[in-house]
Amino acid sequence: MARAVDRAILTTPCAASAASTASPYSALWRLRYRKPKDIWASVYVKLQAAYLAACERQKRKLAHETAISKALLGPDDPVVLQAEAFLQADMEAD
């Protein structure tokens, strides 16, 4: 019975986020369900790093999907042009 409960706890979004960001589960739970009085700097830095990593993953996925769309639809398709413009603007911002 305890193993089933442990598996259920690990599959909650808060537990998954805690595992992927190496943050304490209790800190993430408090941020999600209660108005925070204060946040530890270490937790904030870990959440910031996880957020930036997720953004970079999404940008890589968009670049890959843009290349596929460009091959299928052609380089003059509005969707391809819009995605390339976004990626170019993002590169210039960095």
C-alpha positions as CSV (number, residue, x, y, z in Angstrom):
1,M,0.0,0.0,0.0
2,A,2.8,2.4,0.8
3,R,4.4,1.9,-2.6
4,A,1.1,2.9,-4.4
5,V,0.9,6.0,-2.3
6,D,4.6,6.9,-3.0
7,R,4.0,6.5,-6.7
8,A,0.9,8.7,-6.6
9,I,2.8,11.4,-4.7
10,L,5.6,11.4,-7.3
11,T,3.2,11.8,-10.2
12,T,1.7,15.1,-8.9
13,P,2.8,18.2,-10.8
14,C,4.3,19.7,-7.7
15,A,6.4,16.7,-7.0
16,A,7.5,16.4,-10.6
17,S,8.5,20.1,-10.6
18,A,10.4,19.7,-7.3
19,A,12.3,16.7,-8.7
20,S,13.2,18.5,-12.0
21,T,14.3,21.7,-10.3
22,A,15.9,20.1,-7.3
23,S,13.8,22.4,-5.1
24,P,12.1,21.3,-1.9
25,Y,8.6,19.9,-2.5
26,S,7.3,21.9,0.5
27,A,8.6,25.2,-1.0
28,L,6.9,24.6,-4.3
29,W,3.7,23.5,-2.6
30,R,3.6,26.7,-0.6
31,L,4.2,28.8,-3.7
32,R,1.3,27.1,-5.5
33,Y,-1.3,27.0,-2.7
34,R,-0.5,29.9,-0.4
35,K,0.4,33.5,-0.7
36,P,4.1,33.6,-0.1
37,K,5.5,35.7,2.7
38,D,9.0,35.2,1.6
39,I,10.9,33.0,-0.9
40,W,14.4,31.6,-0.3
41,A,17.0,32.9,-2.7
42,S,18.2,29.3,-3.4
43,V,14.6,28.2,-4.4
44,Y,14.2,31.3,-6.6
45,V,17.5,30.7,-8.4
46,K,16.6,27.1,-9.0
47,L,13.2,28.0,-10.4
48,Q,14.7,30.7,-12.5
49,A,17.2,28.3,-14.0
50,A,14.5,25.7,-14.7
51,Y,12.4,28.4,-16.4
52,L,15.2,29.6,-18.6
53,A,16.1,26.0,-19.5
54,A,12.4,25.3,-20.5
55,C,12.4,28.5,-22.6
56,E,15.6,27.4,-24.4
57,R,14.1,23.9,-25.1
58,Q,11.0,25.6,-26.6
59,K,13.1,27.8,-28.8
60,R,15.1,24.8,-30.0
61,K,11.8,23.0,-30.8
62,L,10.5,26.0,-32.6
63,A,13.7,26.2,-34.7
64,H,13.4,22.5,-35.6
65,E,9.7,22.8,-36.5
66,T,10.4,25.9,-38.5
67,A,13.0,24.0,-40.5
68,I,10.5,21.2,-41.2
69,S,7.8,23.7,-42.1
70,K,10.2,25.5,-44.4
71,A,11.0,22.2,-46.2
72,L,7.3,21.3,-46.5
73,L,5.6,24.7,-47.2
74,G,8.4,26.7,-48.7
75,P,10.4,29.6,-47.4
76,D,7.8,32.2,-48.3
77,D,5.0,30.8,-46.3
78,P,3.6,33.3,-43.7
79,V,3.9,30.8,-40.8
80,V,7.6,30.1,-41.6
81,L,8.3,33.9,-42.0
82,Q,6.7,34.6,-38.7
83,A,8.6,31.9,-36.8
84,E,11.9,32.9,-38.4
85,A,11.2,36.6,-37.4
86,F,10.5,35.5,-33.8
87,L,13.7,33.5,-33.6
88,Q,15.8,36.3,-35.2
89,A,14.4,38.9,-32.8
90,D,15.1,36.5,-29.9
91,M,18.7,36.1,-31.0
92,E,19.2,39.8,-31.3
93,A,17.7,40.4,-27.8
94,D,20.3,38.0,-26.3
